[in-house]
Amino acid sequence: MVNKKEILNLYKNMGETPLECLERFKVENPKWQGVPMTYAGRLDPMAKGLLLVLAGDIDETEKKKLLLLDKTYEFEVLWGIKTDTYDILGLPTVGGGIPSVESIESETNKLVGKRSQKYPPYSSKPVKGRPLFSYARAGNIDEIDIPQKEIAVFSAGILSQRKIMGKELLAEIISGVSRVKGDFRQEEIIGKWKEVLSNKLDSEFLITKMCAEVSSGTYIRSIANELGEKLGCGACAYSIKRTQIGGYSI
C-alpha cells in the first residue's frame, strides 16, 4: 500500500536521465505504477547517485525546500582535455598537459567560499525563452550573455589520484557515452574522442578523485572546467556521484 505522500531516495545510474530512473523504479516496483512522481533536483546523464523523488500528493512548497538543500558529491577530474559540456559527454579538445599534484591541491583548496558561477553552455537554464543548450547546439552561444548564479563551496578535498593509459581511457569513455539514450550527439562525441586520443593511446593521463559539499544549483562539471582553466591545462569531469542532499544520503 502506497502512502499518500512519500519522499523516495533513489539511485540514478550513469547514462540514465532522471525520468528514465523513475521509469526503471516503477518497473522494478510495480506498486508504484500510476503514482504521480517528481524529482527534486536533476542529475546530468553522465552523473549518478542520489535522486530525491516526491511521490503521491505533490507538495510544491516541500519540493522547493528539497531543491534548496546543500549537496555533497564525489567526482573525478580528467586533466589535459577539456570539452564543450565540461564532462565526457562533450566534444573534446586537447589542453596544455598534465598539472603537478601540488598545483592541483593548491587550486582545490581555493575552491572553498562564495562566488558567481556561469551556467554551462550545455544546460537547461532558459535565456529569452530558450534553454542554453539550444544556443550551444546551434553555434550561436557567443551571441548571448550567459547568466550566472551565486554559489558556495563549503568544503573541497582530494580523495585520490590515479593514472590511466590513453587506450583504456578511450574504452571507458566510449562505454560510458554509449549508455546514454536520446539525442546527445553521442556518435559525433565518440568520433571526436577517437580522433583526439588516436595518437595518445600509449600516453598516461591523470585522474583526480575529489569530494565537495556545495550549495544548491552548483554545477560540479563547471568546477572541473574552472580548475582546468586556472591551471592552464584544460580539464573535464570524468565521473560525478551525488552522495548526499541535506540529511538524505545514499
Order of alpha helices (4+ residues) and beta strands (2+ residues): beta-alpha-beta-beta-alpha-beta-beta-beta-alpha-beta-beta-beta-alpha-beta-alpha-alpha-beta-alpha-beta-beta
